[in-house]
Amino acid sequence: MRGLISRSVRAVIVLSVVVGIFFWLDSGQFAETLSSLRPDAAPDLIFALLIQSVAILISTYGWRLSQSKLGIPLATWGHSLVQMGLLSAGKYLPGKVFGMLARGVVVHRSGTRVNAVLCSTLMEQGALVHSGLFLVVLCLGCFKGVYLLFCCAFLLLTLAFFPGIAVTVIVVIMEKAGWQAGKLQKVHDALSALKNFLRFPVYFPVFLVFSGVWLVSALTLSYCISSFAGVAQISFLQVVYTMTFAYLAGFAVFIVPGGLGVREGAMVAILSAPLGLPVAMGVAALHRLLTVLVDIVFAGIAFSQVGEIKELLRKKS
């Protein structure tokens, strides 16, 4: 009975996300915009789905790499995909942290210490945001030709070589403010441990992997743009900037599930000038639909293996 209730709750969550997305897309404006898709756009859209799946696989590799660099015993690739599936499903819940929490619990109960899980998660998410900020500033510098922006990009890249300095500064600030105790004690302890691992040979490969995730994800957006008829050609650099800026904007508004609406608003704001407002809205909506479909596939992988993971945890406990 408990298993039936659990499966029902999971099904309701997934279906609610799907139904919510389709209600969001169900407007006259969106239908009118989709009518401007090229008649032969299907191969491009299929390729976009495959590319987005590759981006998730590279993210999985980045997650595994952040664990291995910290000496955490790696699970099989299948179990790592289950963990990423939990992340894919959890980000559509309010707060967007439930996926990381669920993944962290699975890794912890498989025999990994809490501090190690926190450290690997902080390294993974830090490298993701760090590499995204670097690409945004670098692209802006290329567009504007502003020397200061190139200096900022160089600074961000330098921090990829010496990230331990930034973490050390945060730890010192927490200690000076008295935040190293109470509810923030585990965060303080994790950062204190993390700074010892954030050496160039440890962090920089993770930074490079997540830089690749941004670039591959930008290809998905590029194919969404090319699927519309009669759109102006924009450079891949503009696509990379749009992709990274929109996703980082969604990350910043963490209370919004999956950055829904925030990411699309940022995309429309950037793309409306070169593509026109109707097409920009269509591209943003189409991109969201494709990424949700890929997330559902990976979430399905996680849900299909929940029983196996529970059995594994029982044996390890």
C-alpha positions in Angstrom: 0.0 0.0 0.0 2.8 2.4 0.9 4.6 1.6 -2.4 1.4 2.3 -4.3 1.0 5.7 -2.6 4.6 6.5 -3.2 4.3 5.7 -7.0 1.1 7.6 -7.2 2.6 10.7 -5.6 5.6 10.5 -8.1 3.2 10.1 -11.0 1.1 13.1 -9.9 4.3 15.3 -9.6 5.5 14.4 -13.1 2.0 14.8 -14.7 1.5 18.1 -12.9 4.7 19.4 -14.4 3.7 18.2 -17.9 0.2 19.5 -17.7 1.5 22.8 -16.3 3.9 23.2 -19.2 1.2 22.5 -21.8 -1.2 24.9 -20.2 1.5 27.5 -20.3 2.0 26.8 -24.0 -1.7 26.8 -24.7 -2.2 30.3 -26.0 -3.2 31.8 -29.3 0.2 33.6 -29.5 2.1 30.4 -29.2 0.0 28.6 -31.7 0.5 31.4 -34.2 4.2 31.5 -33.6 4.6 27.7 -34.1 2.9 28.1 -37.5 6.1 29.9 -38.6 8.1 26.7 -38.0 9.8 25.4 -41.2 7.9 22.5 -42.7 11.2 20.5 -42.7 12.1 21.4 -39.1 11.5 18.0 -37.6 15.1 16.7 -38.1 16.4 19.9 -36.4 14.1 19.4 -33.4 15.0 15.7 -33.1 18.7 16.6 -33.2 18.1 19.3 -30.6 16.6 16.7 -28.3 19.6 14.5 -28.8 22.0 17.3 -28.1 20.2 18.3 -24.9 20.4 14.6 -23.8 24.2 14.8 -24.5 24.4 17.9 -22.3 22.8 16.0 -19.5 25.2 13.1 -20.0 28.2 15.5 -19.9 26.7 17.0 -16.7 26.6 13.5 -15.3 30.2 13.1 -16.1 31.0 16.4 -14.4 29.1 15.2 -11.3 31.1 11.9 -11.3 34.4 13.9 -11.9 33.7 16.2 -8.9 33.1 13.1 -6.7 36.3 11.3 -7.9 38.4 14.4 -7.4 37.4 14.4 -3.8 38.1 10.7 -3.4 34.4 9.6 -3.2 33.9 6.0 -4.5 32.0 6.2 -7.7 28.7 4.4 -8.4 28.1 2.8 -11.7 27.1 5.0 -14.6 23.6 3.6 -14.3 23.3 4.8 -10.7 24.9 8.1 -11.6 22.1 8.6 -14.3 19.5 7.8 -11.6 21.1 10.5 -9.4 20.9 13.0 -12.3 17.3 11.9 -12.9 16.5 12.9 -9.4 18.1 16.3 -10.0 16.1 16.7 -13.2 12.8 16.0 -11.5 13.6 17.9 -8.3 14.4 21.2 -10.0 10.7 21.6 -11.0 9.7 21.7 -7.3 9.6 25.0 -5.4 13.1 26.0 -4.3 14.9 23.8 -6.9 16.9 22.3 -4.1 14.9 19.1 -3.7 16.7 17.4 -6.5 20.1 18.1 -5.0 18.8 17.0 -1.6 17.4 13.7 -3.0 20.6 13.0 -4.9 22.7 13.8 -1.8 20.7 11.5 0.4 21.1 8.6 -2.1 24.9 9.2 -2.3 25.2 9.6 1.5 23.2 6.4 2.3 25.4 4.5 -0.1 28.3 5.0 2.3 29.6 8.6 1.6 30.1 11.0 4.5 27.8 14.1 4.6 30.8 16.5 4.3 32.0 14.7 1.2 28.6 14.9 -0.4 28.4 18.6 0.4 31.9 19.3 -1.0 31.2 17.5 -4.3 27.9 19.2 -4.7 29.4 22.6 -4.0 32.2 22.0 -6.4 29.8 20.8 -9.1 27.3 23.7 -8.7 30.1 26.2 -8.2 31.9 25.1 -11.4 28.6 25.3 -13.3 27.8 28.9 -12.2 31.5 29.9 -12.4 31.9 28.7 -16.0 28.6 30.3 -17.0 29.6 33.7 -15.6 32.9 33.4 -17.4 31.2 32.7 -20.7 28.6 35.6 -20.2 31.3 38.1 -19.4 33.6 36.9 -22.2 30.7 37.1 -24.8 29.8 40.6 -23.6 33.4 41.7 -24.0 33.4 40.3 -27.5 30.1 42.1 -28.3 31.0 45.5 -26.7 34.7 45.4 -27.1 35.0 46.8 -23.6 38.5 46.3 -22.1 37.0 46.1 -18.5 34.8 43.2 -19.5 37.8 41.3 -20.8 39.6 42.0 -17.6 36.6 40.6 -15.6 36.6 37.5 -17.9 40.3 37.1 -17.2 39.7 37.4 -13.4 36.9 34.8 -13.6 39.2 32.5 -15.5 42.0 33.1 -13.0 39.7 32.0 -10.2 39.3 28.7 -12.1 43.0 28.2 -11.5 42.9 29.4 -7.9 39.4 28.9 -6.6 40.7 27.9 -3.1 41.4 31.6 -2.5 37.7 32.6 -3.0 36.5 29.8 -0.7 39.1 30.8 1.9 37.7 34.3 1.9 34.2 33.0 2.4 35.2 30.8 5.3 37.0 33.8 6.9 34.0 36.0 6.5 31.7 33.3 8.0 34.1 33.0 11.0 34.3 36.7 11.5 30.5 37.1 11.4 30.1 34.1 13.8 28.2 32.0 11.2 30.4 28.9 11.6 28.0 27.5 14.3 24.4 26.5 14.5 22.5 25.7 11.3 25.4 26.9 9.1 28.0 24.7 10.8 27.8 22.0 8.2 28.2 24.5 5.4 31.2 26.1 7.2 32.8 22.6 7.7 32.2 21.7 4.1 33.7 24.9 2.8 36.7 24.5 5.1 37.2 21.0 3.8 36.5 22.1 0.2 39.2 24.8 0.2 41.9 22.1 0.7 40.7 20.3 -2.4 40.3 23.3 -4.7 43.7 23.1 -6.3 44.2 23.6 -10.0 44.5 19.8 -10.8 41.3 19.2 -8.9 38.9 22.0 -9.8 40.0 23.1 -13.3 39.0 19.9 -15.1 35.5 20.2 -13.5 35.4 23.8 -14.7 36.2 22.7 -18.2 33.6 20.0 -18.3 30.8 22.4 -17.2 32.0 25.0 -19.7 31.4 22.2 -22.3 27.9 21.7 -20.9 27.1 25.3 -21.6 28.4 25.2 -25.2 26.6 21.9 -26.0 23.4 23.3 -24.5 23.8 26.4 -26.7 23.6 24.1 -29.7 20.1 23.0 -28.6 19.0 26.6 -28.6 20.7 27.2 -31.9 18.7 24.4 -33.5 15.5 25.8 -32.0 16.2 29.1 -33.7 17.0 27.5 -37.0 13.7 25.7 -36.9 11.8 28.9 -37.6 11.4 30.1 -41.2 12.8 33.4 -42.3 14.7 34.3 -39.1 17.8 36.4 -39.2 21.1 34.6 -38.8 22.8 35.2 -35.4 26.3 34.2 -34.4 26.9 31.2 -32.2 28.5 33.6 -29.7 25.2 35.4 -29.3 23.5 32.0 -28.8 26.0 31.1 -26.1 25.5 34.4 -24.4 21.7 34.0 -24.5 21.8 30.5 -23.2 24.1 31.1 -20.3 22.6 34.4 -19.3 19.0 33.0 -19.3 19.9 29.9 -17.3 21.9 31.9 -14.7 18.9 34.3 -14.4 16.7 31.2 -13.7 19.3 30.0 -11.1 19.2 33.4 -9.4 15.5 33.3 -8.8 15.7 30.0 -7.0 12.2 30.1 -5.6 10.8 29.6 -9.2 10.6 25.8 -10.1 13.0 25.2 -13.0 13.4 28.9 -13.6 10.0 28.7 -15.4 9.2 32.1 -16.9 12.4 33.7 -15.8 14.6 31.9 -18.3 12.1 32.5 -21.1 11.8 36.2 -20.2 15.6 36.6 -20.4 15.7 34.7 -23.7 12.9 36.9 -25.2 14.6 40.1 -24.0 17.8 39.2 -25.7 16.5 37.5 -28.9 13.7 40.0 -29.7 16.1 42.5 -31.2 17.7 40.2 -33.8 14.7 37.8 -34.3 11.6 39.9 -33.6 9.3 39.5 -30.6 7.0 36.7 -32.0 9.8 34.5 -33.1 11.8 35.1 -29.9 8.8 34.1 -27.8 8.4 31.0 -30.0 12.0 30.0 -29.6 11.9 30.4 -25.8 8.7 28.3 -25.5 10.0 25.7 -27.9 13.3 25.4 -26.1 11.5 25.0 -22.8 9.3 22.3 -24.2 12.3 20.3 -25.6 14.3 20.6 -22.3 11.3 19.5 -20.3 10.9 16.4 -22.5 14.5 15.5 -21.9 14.1 16.1 -18.2 11.1 13.8 -18.1 13.1 11.1 -19.8 15.9 11.3 -17.2 13.4 11.6 -14.4 11.8 8.5 -15.7 15.1 6.7 -15.5 15.3 7.6 -11.9 11.8 6.6 -11.1 12.2 3.3 -12.9 15.2 2.4 -10.6 13.8 3.6 -7.3 13.1 0.0 -6.1 16.7 -1.1 -7.0 18.2 1.9 -5.2 16.0 1.2 -2.1 17.2 -2.4 -2.1 20.9 -1.2 -2.5 20.4 1.1 0.5 19.0 -1.7 2.6 22.0 -3.9 1.9 24.4 -1.1 2.7 22.7 0.1 5.9 
